[in-house]
Amino acid sequence: MPTTTIEGHHIQVDAEGFMTDPMEWSEDLAKALAAQIGIELTDEHWKAIKFVRQDFADQGETATLRRMSVVGEIPTKQLFALFPQKPAKKLAYVAGLPKPRGCV
């Protein structure tokens, strides 16, 4: 499995760059991952990140955009504003989770 180093953090990633071991994630690493895709994290970003990480721990898979909106109670428009273009993928990337299986 490939590994990469981001700001001194050695992490295991898949071919698309998504982390494969959520236990390697940290808030400092999230900031570095977000910066790589041009996002500066705000309290609203952290709310979404905390939801998807907890949901992953509970469900065993990364939440889809629909689940983030319905269960996480984060409006889809807000997700697109926070994580432009591909919010589910970008949120999973920053949260140190596998790429979501479905887009909705």
Secondary structure, DSSP 8 states (H G I E B T S, - for coil): --EEEETTEEEEB-TTS-BS-GGG--HHHHHHHHHHTT----HHHHHHHHHHHHHHHHHSS---HHHHHHTS---HHHHHHHS-S-HHHHHHHHTT----S---
